[in-house]
């Protein structure tokens, strides 16, 4: 049975697809990995022919067959508007990763995502990841305080707003940038720990 990792947030622009790509690329060094691109825009599906280390599978409406795929890890990248499938995806996932930027609008938007996760009783299987963080800002602390009511695990690794992450989909990862690779390695370790 594959481990299913859902990357979701009800707001666009928080870096879901880029984070999904980099985690999948990192996991693929030692495992069989697939990414299911549920975004109808097909951001990751457009890279299908360029990616060689893991499989990218475009959107399919057959949620029941996901667990039958022959991979060690399956990452599911969602668009911000997938509310009709989101509860089902949350229920079949082993881990739900909610990437968020440190901004007031992001805090307001993350609450709807965390409410759905809470309704599905999957808070314990959720990891909020601060993504695209800016250096020398107090916004991250403000958002942390705002998230306290949800009693959700916050990743200790923050993913910085580095050019290496933006370019990673063309360069097949961030291995050429030591700082970016270190952040993805640390987040990978946190994800694996949460899956155990």
Secondary structure, 3 states (H helix, E strand, C coil): CCEEEEECCCCCCCCHHHHHHHHHHHHCCCCCEEEEECCCCCCCHHHCCCCCCCEEEECCCCHHHHHHCCCCEEEEECCCCCHHHHHHHHHHCCEEEEEECCCHHHHHHHHHHHHHHHHCCCHHHEEEEECCECCCCCHHHHHHHHHHHHCCEECCCCCECCHHHHHHHHHCCCCCCHHHHHHHHHHHHHHHHHHC
